[in-house]
């Protein structure tokens, strides 16, 4: 069974002490931990090599803030719709709306206000970014009201949210994204969405013993089908990333680096340097699968990314290596 990390409990205690109770409940319902998903908005900028160029970084930062208001409002709206089902869930029944601590009227007002504020700010910022915010809002309205009840479409909806985030970050700085990068994003999004359903199904069956009364789609996915989906998208993720890294734009060595580069075998040509990061990606996927199948932790991807030390270590090493290649070697 997944346990709440100690640092998360400490942060909740601090918020309880220093925030008024209604504000704390609203913030908790907006799920700050899940805002880490919005960091994917920096993906296109990071891999483009323009992270430190002009005002690019700050433009994405401001877009991140606006999109965070949107996603927080979406989570509040989703909890309002899901409250009856959440009361049957072993963990979700403790959420502020499901437990009755946060009045639905206050939650609804906050969600509506958040939607209008984010749409206004995004329209004032960039019209194409506004289109992504609007699309994300419509998608998750549809997901909360209907799509989550339809097998396959529910997974595609969850995955689309990740893809929209990446596009939103790229649009505010007008950056091109390679085909293989987009394939990687789509494959990873589908992998995470399927793993989420995998863990939800296993967790509820293990604790309750029956899927009846819970999310309709969980009973429509057999274990074998989810296993096939998981294997399909996990393979697609690392293969598409390998192709992206293999086709990564080569650099032009200069100075002492040029002298070193001339004595290296052709096997290590500059077009292949990014492939040094592939083993870390493969390890990350394998470790994530281990957590999904052995500990049922895929239901909350952001919790896994913030609490599993081997996965955190692999992520840090991957970040250091890619940063060195893109912003150091190049």
C-alpha distance (Angstrom), angle and dihedral (degrees) to the residues before:
residue distance angle dihedral
X1 . . .
X2 3.80 . .
X3 3.79 114.1 .
X4 3.78 128.3 -154.3
X5 3.83 110.0 -106.3
X6 3.82 117.1 -113.9
X7 3.84 93.1 -121.0
X8 3.79 89.6 54.5
X9 3.82 91.3 52.8
X10 3.82 89.8 49.5
X11 3.82 92.5 51.0
X12 3.81 90.4 49.7
X13 3.81 90.3 50.8
X14 3.82 91.3 51.6
X15 3.81 92.0 49.2
X16 3.80 90.3 49.5
X17 3.80 91.3 52.3
X18 3.80 99.0 47.1
X19 3.81 104.5 31.1
X20 3.82 128.9 69.4
X21 3.81 109.3 -104.3
X22 3.86 96.7 -112.4
X23 3.81 91.7 48.4
X24 3.79 90.9 47.7
X25 3.83 91.2 51.6
X26 3.81 91.8 48.8
X27 3.80 91.5 49.1
X28 3.80 91.1 47.5
X29 3.81 90.9 50.6
X30 3.82 89.5 50.5
X31 3.85 85.9 59.7
X32 3.84 104.7 -136.3
X33 3.80 90.1 -167.6
X34 3.79 90.1 65.0
X35 3.80 92.4 54.5
X36 3.79 86.1 84.2
X37 3.81 85.7 81.6
X38 3.80 88.2 68.4
X39 3.81 89.5 66.2
X40 3.81 85.1 80.1
X41 3.81 84.8 78.3
X42 3.82 87.1 76.9
X43 3.84 93.1 55.2
X44 3.81 97.9 92.1
X45 3.81 92.1 44.5
X46 3.81 93.0 48.0
X47 3.80 96.3 49.5
X48 3.81 92.5 42.6
X49 3.80 91.0 66.1
X50 3.83 92.7 -126.2
X51 3.81 98.3 106.0
X52 3.82 92.0 119.6
X53 3.79 98.1 34.7
X54 3.81 118.4 117.8
X55 3.81 112.4 -58.5
X56 3.81 97.8 -29.0
X57 3.79 95.6 113.2
X58 3.81 95.3 50.5
X59 3.79 91.7 47.8
X60 3.79 90.2 57.7
X61 3.81 90.9 44.1
X62 3.81 90.8 56.8
X63 3.81 90.4 45.3
X64 3.81 87.9 51.2
X65 3.82 90.6 54.9
X66 3.81 92.5 49.8
X67 3.79 92.9 46.4
X68 3.81 90.4 48.8
X69 3.81 89.3 58.7
X70 3.80 87.7 52.2
X71 3.80 95.9 49.0
X72 3.82 92.1 44.8
X73 3.81 89.6 54.2
X74 3.80 90.3 47.4
X75 3.81 91.9 54.4
X76 3.80 91.4 50.2
X77 3.81 91.5 49.3
X78 3.82 90.9 46.8
X79 3.82 91.8 52.2
X80 3.81 90.5 51.6
X81 3.80 91.1 54.4
X82 3.81 94.0 41.7
X83 3.80 97.4 45.2
X84 3.86 95.9 106.2
X85 3.82 92.5 49.9
X86 3.81 93.9 40.1
X87 3.80 89.7 59.4
X88 3.83 87.8 66.4
X89 3.81 94.0 49.3
X90 3.84 117.4 97.9
X91 3.85 92.5 -131.1
X92 3.80 107.9 15.6
X93 3.82 91.5 60.0
X94 3.83 86.3 77.1
X95 3.81 93.1 61.8
X96 3.84 112.8 117.1
X97 3.82 96.0 -111.2
X98 3.81 96.5 40.3
X99 3.80 91.5 47.6
X100 3.81 92.2 48.7
X101 3.82 95.0 -118.3
X102 3.80 93.8 115.9
X103 3.84 114.3 51.9
X104 3.79 113.1 -125.4
X105 3.82 90.9 -132.1
X106 3.81 92.3 58.4
X107 3.81 91.8 44.0
X108 3.81 92.1 49.5
X109 3.81 92.5 48.9
X110 3.82 91.0 50.3
X111 3.82 92.7 48.5
X112 3.81 93.7 49.0
X113 3.81 91.4 46.4
X114 3.82 90.2 49.7
X115 3.80 92.2 51.0
X116 3.81 93.4 51.2
X117 3.81 93.4 45.1
X118 3.82 93.5 49.8
X119 3.80 93.0 45.9
X120 3.81 91.8 48.9
X121 3.81 93.6 47.4
X122 3.80 93.4 45.9
X123 3.82 91.9 48.7
X124 3.80 89.9 51.1
X125 3.80 90.7 47.7
X126 3.80 106.3 45.6
X127 3.80 131.2 -19.8
X128 3.81 94.0 -141.5
X129 3.79 91.5 48.3
X130 3.81 87.3 49.9
X131 3.81 88.9 56.2
X132 3.83 89.9 56.1
X133 3.81 92.5 48.2
X134 3.81 90.7 48.3
X135 3.81 92.0 46.4
X136 3.82 91.3 49.4
X137 3.81 90.6 49.2
X138 3.82 93.7 49.3
X139 3.81 91.6 44.8
X140 3.79 93.3 53.5
X141 3.79 93.8 42.6
X142 3.81 85.9 55.7
X143 3.80 91.4 44.0
X144 3.81 94.1 51.4
X145 3.79 93.7 45.6
X146 3.81 102.8 38.9
X147 3.80 121.5 -21.6
X148 3.81 95.1 71.4
X149 3.82 87.2 64.8
X150 3.82 93.9 56.5
X151 3.83 117.4 80.4
X152 3.82 115.7 -123.4
X153 3.82 91.9 8.6
X154 3.80 88.8 68.3
X155 3.82 91.2 55.8
X156 3.81 92.2 44.5
X157 3.82 89.7 51.0
X158 3.81 93.0 52.6
X159 3.81 91.1 47.2
X160 3.81 91.7 47.7
X161 3.79 89.5 59.4
X162 3.82 90.2 61.9
X163 3.80 92.3 46.9
X164 3.81 92.2 49.9
X165 3.81 90.0 53.0
X166 3.81 91.5 55.1
X167 3.80 92.3 47.2
X168 3.81 91.5 47.5
X169 3.80 91.1 55.1
X170 3.79 92.1 48.1
X171 3.81 95.0 47.3
X172 3.80 96.7 56.8
X173 3.82 89.8 59.9
X174 3.82 96.4 32.6
X175 3.82 95.9 -123.5
X176 3.78 128.7 165.4
X177 3.81 117.9 -125.0
X178 3.79 121.2 -153.9
X179 3.80 120.1 -121.6
X180 3.81 92.7 -116.6
X181 3.79 91.2 50.1
X182 3.80 89.4 54.4
X183 3.82 91.1 47.1
X184 3.80 88.6 52.6
X185 3.80 92.4 50.3
X186 3.81 92.9 48.2
X187 3.82 93.5 45.9
X188 3.81 92.8 47.2
X189 3.81 91.5 47.7
X190 3.82 91.7 51.6
X191 3.80 91.0 45.8
X192 3.82 92.2 52.9
X193 3.82 92.1 45.5
X194 3.82 93.6 50.8
X195 3.82 91.4 44.9
X196 3.81 88.0 53.1
X197 3.80 91.4 55.3
X198 3.81 90.1 43.6
X199 3.80 92.2 56.6
X200 3.80 94.8 41.5
X201 3.80 91.6 54.2
X202 3.81 94.9 45.5
X203 3.80 93.5 44.6
X204 3.81 95.7 51.4
X205 3.80 93.7 44.0
X206 3.80 90.2 49.0
X207 3.82 95.7 49.0
X208 3.80 102.6 31.1
X209 3.79 101.9 20.8
X210 3.80 94.3 -140.8
X211 3.81 134.5 66.0
X212 3.80 92.5 -153.9
X213 3.81 112.5 121.9
X214 3.79 93.1 18.1
X215 3.80 129.7 95.4
X216 3.81 108.2 -33.3
X217 3.80 95.9 -136.3
X218 3.82 93.4 57.9
X219 3.80 90.7 68.7
X220 3.81 90.0 49.2
X221 3.81 93.4 58.9
X222 3.78 114.2 75.9
X223 3.79 119.1 -153.3
X224 3.79 91.0 -113.8
X225 3.80 92.8 51.8
X226 3.80 92.5 50.2
X227 3.81 89.8 48.1
X228 3.81 89.8 54.4
X229 3.81 92.4 47.4
X230 3.81 91.6 47.6
X231 3.80 93.3 50.4
X232 3.79 92.2 44.9
X233 3.81 96.4 52.2
X234 3.81 96.7 37.8
X235 3.82 89.1 55.9
X236 3.79 91.5 44.5
X237 3.82 89.9 52.3
X238 3.78 99.3 55.6
X239 3.82 94.5 37.1
X240 3.82 93.6 51.3
X241 3.81 89.6 45.9
X242 3.81 90.6 50.1
X243 3.80 89.6 52.9
X244 3.81 90.5 46.6
X245 3.81 91.3 51.9
X246 3.81 92.3 45.2
X247 3.81 90.7 53.6
X248 3.80 94.1 42.7
X249 3.81 112.7 136.1
X250 3.84 110.3 -89.9
X251 3.80 121.2 -123.9
X252 3.79 131.4 -134.8
X253 3.82 111.0 -121.3
X254 3.82 118.3 -141.3
X255 3.81 138.9 179.4
X256 3.81 117.0 0.1
X257 3.79 89.6 -9.7
X258 3.82 89.1 62.5
X259 3.82 91.0 54.4
X260 3.79 91.3 50.8
X261 3.77 92.4 44.6
X262 3.84 93.7 55.3
X263 3.82 92.8 61.1
X264 3.81 95.4 49.0
X265 3.83 119.3 100.9
X266 3.78 117.0 -102.5
X267 3.81 86.6 -111.4
X268 3.81 87.3 78.1
X269 3.79 97.7 50.5
X270 3.77 115.7 157.1
X271 3.81 93.8 -105.5
X272 3.82 88.8 64.8
X273 3.80 101.7 45.8
X274 3.81 93.5 94.5
X275 3.79 88.9 59.8
X276 3.81 87.4 74.7
X277 3.81 85.9 80.6
X278 3.83 94.7 57.2
X279 3.85 96.0 85.9
X280 3.81 89.9 56.2
X281 3.81 90.8 51.4
X282 3.81 91.0 49.4
X283 3.81 90.6 49.1
X284 3.81 91.0 49.1
X285 3.81 91.9 52.8
X286 3.81 92.6 46.0
X287 3.80 91.9 48.4
X288 3.80 91.5 48.1
X289 3.80 90.4 51.0
X290 3.79 89.6 50.2
X291 3.80 90.5 54.1
X292 3.81 91.8 46.8
X293 3.81 95.5 50.4
X294 3.81 100.7 34.2
X295 3.80 103.1 33.6
X296 3.85 104.2 18.7
X297 3.80 91.2 -128.0
X298 3.80 99.6 138.9
X299 3.81 92.4 90.6
X300 3.81 88.1 83.8
X301 3.84 109.3 33.6
X302 3.80 93.9 -179.7
X303 3.82 91.1 55.1
X304 3.80 90.2 53.0
X305 3.80 92.2 49.1
X306 3.80 91.7 50.0
X307 3.80 100.2 42.3
X308 3.82 111.8 32.9
X309 3.82 108.3 89.8
X310 3.84 98.0 -158.8
X311 3.80 90.3 50.3
X312 3.81 92.1 45.5
X313 3.82 90.0 49.8
X314 3.80 91.8 50.3
X315 3.80 89.8 48.1
X316 3.79 92.9 51.4
X317 3.81 92.3 47.9
X318 3.80 90.1 48.2
X319 3.80 91.1 50.5
X320 3.80 93.3 49.0
X321 3.80 93.3 47.1
X322 3.81 96.5 46.6
X323 3.81 91.0 44.7
X324 3.81 90.6 51.6
X325 3.81 91.7 49.6
X326 3.80 97.4 44.5
X327 3.81 100.8 36.0
X328 3.81 102.5 20.9
X329 3.79 110.3 35.1
X330 3.79 94.1 32.2
